[in-house]
Amino acid sequence: GASLVAFRNDVGEEKGSGSFPPHPVSSPRPAASHGAVCPCRCQALLYGDAEKPVETGARAAPGAAEPRPACTCDKKPCGCQKAEVNYAFLHSTDLLPACNGEITTMSFLQDIVDILLQYVVKSFDRTTKVIDFHYPNELLQEYNWELADQPQTLEEILLNCRTTLKYAIKTGHPRYFNQLSTGLDMVGLAADWLTSAANTNMFTYEIAPVFVLLEYVTLRKMREMVGWPGGCGDGIFSPGGAISNMYAMLIARFKMFPEVKEKGMAAIPRLVAFTSEHSHFSVKKGAAALGIGTDSVILIRCDERGKMIPSDLERRILEAKQKGFVPFLVSATAGTTVYGAFDPLIAIADICKKYKIWMHVDGAWGGGLLMSRKHKWKLNGVERANSVTWNPHKMMGVPLQCSALLVREEGLMQSCNQMHASYLFQQDKHYDLSYDTGDKALQCGRHVDVFKLWLMWRAKGTTGFEAQIDKCLELAEYLYNKIKNREGYEMVFDGKPQHTNVCFWYIPPSLRSMEDNEERMSRLMKVAPVIKARMMEYGTTMVSYQPLGDKVNFFRMVISNPAATHQDIDFLIDEIERLGQDL
């Protein structure tokens, strides 16, 4: 493929056209005008006035930044021009920790920040595309993505960054509705940058003291929101809701048969778990990973709104027991992926108590409603669960990834997972060892996911999250009310949605007078995929679709994007009609 450098003028994106203005890599930044925030950075920001003397005898390497006297400005950030750097002759070895690499490093990172800020600002501009779609073979042929033996220059690295962002989906765009995780929070983004700069692991207090304490504080607060007195219990941040659900299954199995940790599945009876037919696929995936097997996950029937039917759950539990199987877990769902349904948690809790079965609530999507006084009733009964999955990176808009498993019984995770690695978890340390949380995790290396949630919570307060979530639910109701009786739309189920999932078919004019028969269903099946493809080709918006059971492809509109407004909902309706009217 062609070199990325050869395509340098093609990696931008003009409003509505698909190309950025060229980004100069070597031009100095002018001083800030009066009253403006100067974007430049100088040595004094690191060392202070006159703290770092310039070595007068040093000779600059080709392309290196010219050394300058220490800044003596009265204000910081100052109005000095940033050092002019020609990245065409520089490589990563010229950055810190290279000797005299400070200026080059600061210049390079400032240019990276400029690229990111340009992307962030464009993400919220409704006149820009949500996506600049290219087919995989086109991207592979247009650019050289291969890894080479020799290093690229920093100029090429900056170009790589621009190219990558050019073809990235703008998930913060107000008209991006494709996934449950949307939006781009500025405080969360800043926290993620800080986390990456700190670049530490979460397994012990000695290497992540503040982050470990913040995880303790934040998980306790989340358990309070669930309704466990005083926030008692345990928990951990994990790499997504699927892993959190698997943790719950792992702990539930250990609680019932602790010997499985040493002796394995051969030492215990055949276990079975129960979850609704509309539950997330991760329940089955966790059973497969843990050696329980997907055949041991029994799917419970749902009503027409996608809620688990408690009577069917009890019937299937009794059937399993009669076959000699051991029911060990019921995974209820608070906010299903497609319908946004909330299982009847109180009735399920009664059944779990009756048969002494671990109750897990997968609140990955719906857990955020616990922040809302108006909507948290939909999770009534969650306080009776033994464990809860909650993904702040969904409804709360925390940058990916941010998922928590909350466990009501303290110490159970530790007993289940600890391996006493003496090279990490020494027992004679000089501080409280309860803050060495790594041994209760399946991972050794564990990313710091808590800081962005903690910092956003500090910035918004619980009331700020509440307002954000209430707004998304109000927008979903607005969409429902706009299309429920509108010509060309049919709702997948009757009644307004419980969550922000709005499920509907768009019926093109050519199908509106057809009888409801197999031919009509066959043609309707193709409508949503074609409209979705056109959305991506034009780059105007993105909405997901899927079939479910005997229902052919329908749109599943989910609203978790804090930037979305009523006008964006109106635009979506008009755009679907524009793109689908000729089908």
C-alpha positions in Angstrom: 0.0 0.0 0.0 1.0 3.6 -0.4 2.8 5.4 2.4 0.7 7.3 4.9 2.9 10.4 4.0 1.8 10.2 0.4 -1.8 10.8 1.5 -1.1 13.5 4.0 -3.5 16.0 2.4 -6.4 13.5 2.5 -6.5 12.8 6.2 -8.7 15.7 7.3 -12.4 16.3 7.4 -14.0 19.5 6.2 -17.6 20.1 7.4 -19.8 17.8 5.4 -17.1 17.1 2.8 -14.7 14.6 4.4 -11.3 16.4 4.5 -9.5 18.3 7.2 -7.5 21.4 6.5 -3.8 20.4 6.4 -2.3 20.5 9.8 1.2 22.2 9.8 3.7 20.1 11.8 6.5 22.6 12.0 5.0 26.1 12.2 5.4 28.0 15.4 2.4 29.1 17.4 1.8 32.9 17.7 1.5 34.5 21.1 -2.0 34.5 22.5 -4.1 37.6 21.9 -5.2 39.7 24.8 -7.7 37.8 27.0 -7.3 34.5 25.2 -5.8 31.3 26.6 -2.5 30.7 25.0 -2.1 27.2 23.7 1.6 27.2 23.8 3.8 25.5 26.4 7.4 26.4 27.3 10.2 25.0 29.4 9.1 27.2 32.3 5.9 25.1 32.7 8.1 22.2 33.8 11.0 23.9 35.5 9.8 27.4 36.6 11.6 30.7 35.8 15.3 30.3 35.3 15.4 26.9 37.1 16.9 25.0 34.1 20.1 26.6 32.7 20.8 26.2 29.0 24.0 24.4 28.1 25.7 26.9 25.9 28.2 24.4 24.5 25.6 21.8 23.4 25.0 21.3 19.6 21.5 20.6 18.4 20.9 17.4 16.5 19.4 17.8 13.0 15.8 18.7 13.3 16.0 19.2 17.1 14.4 22.2 18.8 16.7 25.1 19.2 17.6 25.7 22.8 16.2 28.9 24.3 16.8 30.8 27.5 14.4 29.9 30.3 11.1 31.9 30.0 10.9 34.9 32.2 7.2 35.8 31.6 5.1 36.9 34.5 2.2 34.7 33.5 1.8 31.0 32.8 0.8 29.8 30.4 3.0 32.4 28.8 2.8 34.1 25.4 6.1 32.7 24.1 6.1 30.9 20.8 6.4 27.2 21.0 9.8 25.9 19.8 9.8 25.2 16.1 10.4 21.5 15.6 11.0 19.7 12.3 9.6 16.2 13.0 10.7 14.9 9.6 14.2 14.2 11.1 13.1 13.1 14.6 12.2 9.7 16.0 10.8 8.4 19.3 14.3 8.1 20.6 14.5 11.9 20.5 11.7 12.2 23.1 12.1 11.7 26.9 13.9 10.0 28.5 16.4 11.1 25.8 19.0 13.6 27.0 17.8 17.2 26.3 14.5 15.7 25.0 12.2 18.0 27.1 11.4 20.6 24.4 10.9 18.1 21.7 8.7 16.0 23.9 6.6 19.0 25.0 6.2 20.1 21.4 5.3 16.6 20.2 2.7 16.0 22.9 1.2 19.5 22.4 0.7 18.6 18.7 -0.9 15.4 19.8 -3.2 17.3 22.1 -4.1 19.7 19.2 -5.0 16.7 17.0 -7.2 15.4 19.8 -8.8 18.7 20.6 -9.7 19.2 16.9 -11.3 15.8 16.9 -13.2 16.5 20.1 -14.6 19.8 18.8 -15.6 18.3 15.5 -17.3 15.4 17.3 -19.9 17.8 18.7 -20.4 19.7 15.4 -23.6 18.5 13.8 -22.4 19.6 10.3 -19.6 17.0 10.4 -20.0 13.4 9.6 -20.6 10.8 12.3 -18.5 8.4 10.2 -16.3 8.7 7.1 -17.1 5.2 5.9 -14.8 3.1 3.7 -14.9 -0.6 3.1 -12.1 -2.6 4.7 -10.4 -3.4 1.4 -10.4 0.3 0.5 -8.6 1.3 3.8 -6.2 -1.6 3.5 -5.3 -0.5 -0.1 -5.2 3.2 0.5 -2.8 3.2 3.4 0.2 1.2 4.5 -0.8 -0.1 7.9 2.0 -2.7 8.1 4.6 -2.8 10.9 8.2 -2.3 9.7 11.6 -3.1 11.1 12.8 0.5 10.9 11.2 3.3 13.0 9.0 6.0 11.4 9.7 9.7 12.0 7.6 11.7 14.4 6.1 13.5 11.4 4.8 10.1 10.2 3.6 9.2 13.7 1.6 12.5 13.9 0.1 11.6 10.5 -0.8 8.1 11.7 -2.7 9.7 14.5 -4.7 12.0 12.2 -5.4 9.2 9.8 -6.7 7.0 12.6 -9.0 9.6 14.0 -10.3 10.5 10.5 -11.8 7.1 10.1 -12.8 6.6 13.7 -16.5 6.7 14.5 -17.4 9.9 16.4 -19.1 8.2 19.3 -19.6 11.6 21.0 -21.5 13.0 18.0 -25.0 14.1 19.0 -26.5 11.9 16.2 -24.6 8.7 17.1 -27.1 6.3 18.6 -25.7 2.9 17.5 -24.6 1.4 20.8 -25.5 1.5 24.5 -22.2 3.3 25.1 -22.3 6.7 23.4 -21.2 10.3 24.2 -18.0 11.9 25.1 -17.7 13.5 28.6 -14.9 16.1 28.9 -14.1 15.4 32.5 -14.1 11.7 31.9 -11.8 12.3 28.9 -9.4 14.3 31.0 -9.4 11.6 33.7 -8.6 9.0 31.1 -5.6 11.1 29.9 -4.4 11.4 33.5 -4.8 7.7 34.1 -2.7 6.9 31.0 0.0 9.3 32.2 0.1 7.7 35.6 0.3 4.3 33.9 0.0 2.1 36.9 -1.6 -1.2 37.9 -4.4 -1.7 40.4 -3.2 -4.8 42.3 -1.6 -3.2 45.4 -1.8 0.0 47.4 1.9 0.5 47.2 1.9 1.1 43.4 -1.6 2.8 43.1 -2.4 4.3 46.5 -4.9 7.0 45.4 -6.5 4.9 42.8 -7.0 2.0 45.2 -8.6 4.3 47.7 -10.8 5.8 45.1 -12.0 2.3 44.0 -12.8 1.6 47.6 -14.8 4.8 48.0 -16.6 4.6 44.7 -17.6 0.9 45.0 -18.9 1.6 48.5 -21.0 4.5 47.1 -22.4 2.3 44.3 -23.4 -0.4 46.8 -25.2 2.3 48.8 -27.1 3.2 45.6 -28.0 -0.5 45.2 -29.5 -0.4 48.7 -27.1 -2.4 50.8 -26.9 -0.8 54.3 -23.8 1.4 54.7 -22.5 0.3 51.3 -21.4 -3.0 52.9 -20.1 -5.8 50.7 -17.3 -6.0 48.1 -16.7 -5.4 44.5 -14.3 -4.7 41.7 -14.0 -2.9 38.4 -13.6 -5.3 35.5 -13.1 -5.2 31.7 -16.8 -4.9 30.8 -20.1 -6.3 31.8 -19.5 -9.7 30.3 -16.6 -10.2 32.7 -18.6 -8.8 35.6 -21.3 -11.4 34.8 -18.7 -14.1 34.7 -17.3 -13.0 38.0 -20.8 -13.4 39.5 -21.1 -16.9 38.1 -17.7 -17.8 39.4 -18.4 -16.5 42.9 -21.9 -18.1 43.1 -20.3 -21.5 42.2 -17.6 -21.1 44.8 -20.2 -20.0 47.5 -22.1 -23.3 46.9 -19.1 -25.6 46.3 -15.9 -24.0 47.6 -14.0 -27.2 46.8 -14.3 -26.5 43.1 -11.5 -24.0 43.4 -9.0 -26.8 44.0 -10.7 -29.9 42.6 -12.5 -28.6 39.6 -15.9 -29.4 38.1 -15.4 -33.1 38.3 -15.7 -32.9 42.1 -19.2 -31.3 42.1 -22.7 -32.1 40.8 -24.1 -30.9 37.5 -24.8 -27.2 37.9 -27.5 -25.2 36.1 -28.1 -21.5 35.8 -31.2 -19.6 34.8 -31.6 -16.4 32.8 -34.2 -14.9 30.5 -34.4 -15.6 26.8 -33.8 -11.9 26.3 -30.7 -11.7 28.5 -27.2 -10.8 27.3 -25.2 -13.5 25.6 -22.4 -13.1 28.2 -24.3 -15.4 30.6 -23.8 -18.3 28.2 -20.3 -17.2 27.4 -19.4 -17.1 31.1 -20.8 -20.6 31.5 -18.7 -21.8 28.6 -15.5 -20.2 30.0 -16.0 -21.6 33.5 -16.5 -25.2 32.3 -20.2 -25.2 33.3 -21.3 -25.4 29.6 -23.9 -23.5 27.6 -26.3 -26.4 27.9 -26.4 -25.7 31.6 -27.8 -22.3 31.1 -31.6 -22.6 31.0 -33.5 -19.8 29.2 -36.7 -18.6 30.9 -39.6 -17.3 28.8 -40.4 -13.6 28.6 -43.6 -11.7 28.3 -44.4 -9.6 25.2 -42.3 -6.7 26.7 -39.2 -8.9 27.2 -39.5 -9.4 31.0 -38.8 -12.7 32.6 -41.9 -14.7 33.6 -41.4 -15.7 37.3 -43.8 -18.7 37.1 -41.7 -20.1 34.3 -38.5 -19.6 36.3 -39.9 -21.6 39.2 -41.2 -24.3 36.9 -37.8 -24.7 35.3 -36.0 -24.8 38.6 -38.3 -27.7 39.8 -37.7 -29.5 36.5 -33.9 -29.2 36.9 -34.0 -30.4 40.5 -36.1 -33.4 39.5 -33.4 -34.3 36.9 -30.7 -34.3 39.7 -29.2 -31.0 38.6 -28.2 -28.3 41.1 -29.6 -24.8 40.5 -26.9 -22.4 41.6 -27.6 -19.0 39.9 -30.4 -16.9 38.5 -29.2 -14.0 36.4 -32.0 -11.4 36.2 -31.7 -8.5 33.8 -32.2 -4.8 34.7 -32.4 -3.3 31.2 -32.2 -5.9 28.4 -30.0 -5.1 25.4 -32.8 -5.0 22.8 -36.1 -4.1 24.5 -34.6 -2.3 27.6 -36.8 -4.5 29.8 -36.5 -4.8 33.5 -37.2 -8.3 35.0 -39.5 -8.4 38.0 -36.7 -8.5 40.6 -38.9 -8.8 43.7 -40.7 -11.9 42.4 -37.4 -13.4 41.3 -35.8 -12.6 44.7 -38.6 -14.5 46.4 -38.0 -17.6 44.2 -34.2 -17.4 44.8 -34.7 -17.2 48.5 -37.2 -20.1 48.5 -34.8 -22.4 46.7 -31.5 -21.0 48.1 -30.1 -19.9 44.8 -27.7 -17.0 44.2 -29.4 -14.1 42.7 -27.4 -11.9 40.3 -28.8 -8.8 38.6 -27.2 -7.8 35.3 -27.7 -4.1 35.5 -25.0 -3.3 32.9 -27.5 -1.2 30.9 -30.1 -0.3 33.5 -28.0 0.2 36.6 -27.6 3.9 35.9 -31.3 4.4 36.6 -30.4 4.0 40.3 -29.1 7.5 40.1 -32.6 8.8 39.2 -35.2 9.3 41.8 -37.8 9.3 39.1 -36.8 6.0 37.5 -35.0 3.9 40.1 -38.3 2.1 41.0 -37.7 0.0 37.9 -35.0 -1.8 39.8 -37.1 -2.4 43.0 -35.8 -5.6 44.5 -32.2 -5.1 43.4 -31.2 -4.7 47.0 -32.0 -8.4 47.6 -29.5 -9.5 45.0 -26.3 -11.3 46.0 -24.4 -9.6 43.2 -25.0 -6.8 40.7 -23.3 -5.8 37.4 -23.3 -2.1 36.7 -21.7 -0.4 33.7 -21.1 3.3 34.2 -19.7 3.4 30.6 -23.3 3.0 29.3 -26.1 5.0 30.7 -23.8 7.3 32.8 -21.6 8.2 29.8 -18.3 7.4 31.5 -15.6 6.7 28.8 -15.0 3.1 28.0 -14.3 0.9 29.8 -15.9 1.2 33.2 -17.8 -1.8 34.6 -18.3 -2.9 38.2 -19.3 -6.1 39.9 -20.8 -5.5 43.3 -21.1 -8.3 45.8 -23.2 -8.3 48.9 -21.0 -10.6 51.0 -17.6 -9.1 52.0 -14.6 -11.4 51.6 -16.2 -13.9 49.2 -14.3 -12.6 46.2 -11.0 -12.8 48.0 -11.6 -16.4 49.1 -12.7 -17.4 45.7 -9.8 -15.9 43.7 -6.8 -15.4 45.9 -3.6 -17.3 45.1 -1.2 -15.7 47.7 1.5 -14.7 45.2 4.3 -13.8 47.6 6.1 -11.6 45.0 3.1 -9.3 45.0 1.1 -9.8 48.2 3.7 -9.9 50.9 2.0 -10.4 54.3 4.6 -8.3 56.3 4.0 -4.9 54.6 3.9 -1.8 56.7 0.3 -0.8 55.8 -3.2 -2.2 56.0 -3.1 -5.2 53.6 -6.9 -5.0 53.0 -6.1 -2.3 50.4 -4.1 -4.8 48.3 -7.1 -5.7 46.2 -5.3 -7.5 43.3 -5.6 -11.0 44.7 -9.4 -11.0 44.6 -9.3 -10.2 40.8 -8.9 -12.8 38.1 -6.5 -10.4 36.4 -3.0 -9.5 37.6 -2.5 -6.5 35.3 -5.7 -4.4 35.9 -6.3 -1.1 34.2 -7.3 1.9 36.3 -11.0 2.3 35.4 -12.3 4.0 38.5 -10.7 7.5 38.2 -12.9 8.7 35.3 -16.0 7.7 37.1 -14.9 9.2 40.4 -13.8 12.5 38.8 -17.1 12.7 36.8 -19.1 12.0 39.9 -17.2 14.8 41.7 -17.8 17.2 38.7 -21.5 16.4 38.3 -22.6 15.2 41.7 -25.3 12.5 41.9 -27.9 15.2 40.9 -25.9 15.9 37.7 -26.0 12.2 36.7 -29.7 12.1 37.6 -30.4 15.1 35.3 -28.4 13.5 32.5 -30.2 10.2 32.8 -33.7 11.7 33.1 -33.0 13.7 30.0 -32.2 10.6 27.9 -35.3 8.9 29.1 -37.4 11.9 28.3 -35.9 12.0 24.8 -36.8 8.3 24.3 -40.4 9.1 25.3 -40.4 12.0 22.9 -39.3 9.7 20.0 -41.9 7.1 21.0 -44.7 9.8 21.0 -43.5 11.2 17.7 -43.6 7.9 15.7 -46.2 5.7 17.5 -49.0 7.0 15.3 -46.9 8.4 12.4 -47.5 7.1 8.9 -44.7 4.7 7.9 -43.9 3.5 11.4 -44.9 0.4 13.4 -43.9 -0.2 17.0 -42.4 -3.6 17.9 -44.4 -3.8 21.1 -47.3 -1.8 22.5 -46.8 0.9 25.2 -44.0 3.3 25.9 -40.6 1.8 26.6 -39.3 1.3 30.1 -35.8 2.4 29.2 -34.4 4.5 26.3 -34.7 1.6 23.9 -37.3 2.5 21.2 -37.9 -0.4 18.9 -39.7 0.1 15.6 -40.1 -0.7 11.9 -39.9 1.9 9.2 -42.4 0.8 6.5 -41.6 2.3 3.1 -44.5 3.5 0.9 -44.2 0.4 -1.3 -45.1 -1.9 1.6 -47.8 0.2 3.4 -50.7 -1.2 1.4 -49.5 -4.8 1.3 -51.2 -7.6 3.3 -49.3 -8.8 6.4 -48.0 -12.0 4.8 -44.7 -13.8 4.2 -43.7 -11.7 1.2 -44.2 -8.5 3.1 -42.1 -9.8 6.0 -39.4 -10.9 3.6 -39.2 -7.5 2.0 -39.5 -5.7 5.4 -36.5 -7.7 6.6 -34.3 -5.9 4.1 -35.4 -2.4 4.8 -33.5 -1.6 8.0 -30.1 -3.0 6.7 -30.4 -0.9 3.6 -31.2 2.3 5.5 -28.4 1.6 8.0 -25.9 1.1 5.1 -27.1 4.5 3.6 -26.7 6.2 7.0 -23.1 5.0 7.1 -22.4 6.0 3.4 -23.7 9.5 4.0 -22.3 9.7 7.5 -25.3 11.5 8.9 -26.3 9.3 11.8 -26.1 5.7 13.1 -28.8 3.5 14.6 -28.6 -0.2 15.3 -31.1 -2.9 14.0 -31.6 -6.6 14.6 -34.2 -9.4 14.3 -35.5 -11.0 17.5 -37.4 -14.3 17.6 -40.0 -14.3 14.9 -39.7 -10.5 14.4 -37.8 -9.4 11.3 -35.2 -6.7 11.3 -36.3 -3.6 13.2 -34.5 -0.5 14.4 -33.4 -0.3 18.0 -32.9 3.3 18.9 -31.1 3.7 22.2 -30.4 7.1 23.8 -27.5 7.4 26.2 -25.8 10.3 24.5 -25.9 13.4 26.7 -25.3 15.6 23.7 -28.6 14.5 22.0 -31.5 17.0 21.8 -35.1 17.0 20.5 -33.8 18.4 17.3 -31.5 15.4 16.8 -34.5 13.1 17.3 -36.5 15.0 14.7 -33.5 14.8 12.4 -33.3 11.0 12.8 -37.0 10.6 11.9 -36.6 12.7 8.8 -33.4 11.0 7.8 -34.8 7.5 8.0 -37.7 8.6 5.8 -35.4 10.3 3.3 -33.1 7.2 3.1 -35.9 4.7 3.0 -38.7 6.3 0.9 -37.6 4.6 -2.4 -37.3 1.0 -1.0 
